Amino acid sequence: VFEVIEPPHAPELWQDLRKVSDAWLAAHGGKEKAFSLGAFDPDYLGRNPIAIARQHGQIIAFANLWLTADGQRGALDLMRFDPERSANG
């Protein structure tokens, strides 16, 4: 299931997104690279819509969306997926 959720985001969302982000970072052997790309920061991510993919009710991927002021164009910044759950659907 794919959905886009608008801010304000529910507080419990951050725990689910953190699990996905941590799994992605662990699989890629890295740390946050906040200089050139977005980082997992609820204060930052909470300002914009978030696209979420769910499988069997569990969040397996997400991305934050940057939209222009008129809402006609947008871009993705931080994209994360859980490599284990998304591969074994």
Sequence and secondary structure as in RCSB ss.txt:
>XXXX:A:sequence
VFEVIEPPHAPELWQDLRKVSDAWLAAHGGKEKAFSLGAFDPDYLGRNPIAIARQHGQIIAFANLWLTADGQRGA
LDLMRFDPERSANG
>XXXX:A:secstr
 EEEE SS  TTHHHHHHHHHHHHHHHTT    TTTS    HHHHTTS EEEEEETTEEEEEEEEEE TTSS EE
EEEEEE HHHHH  
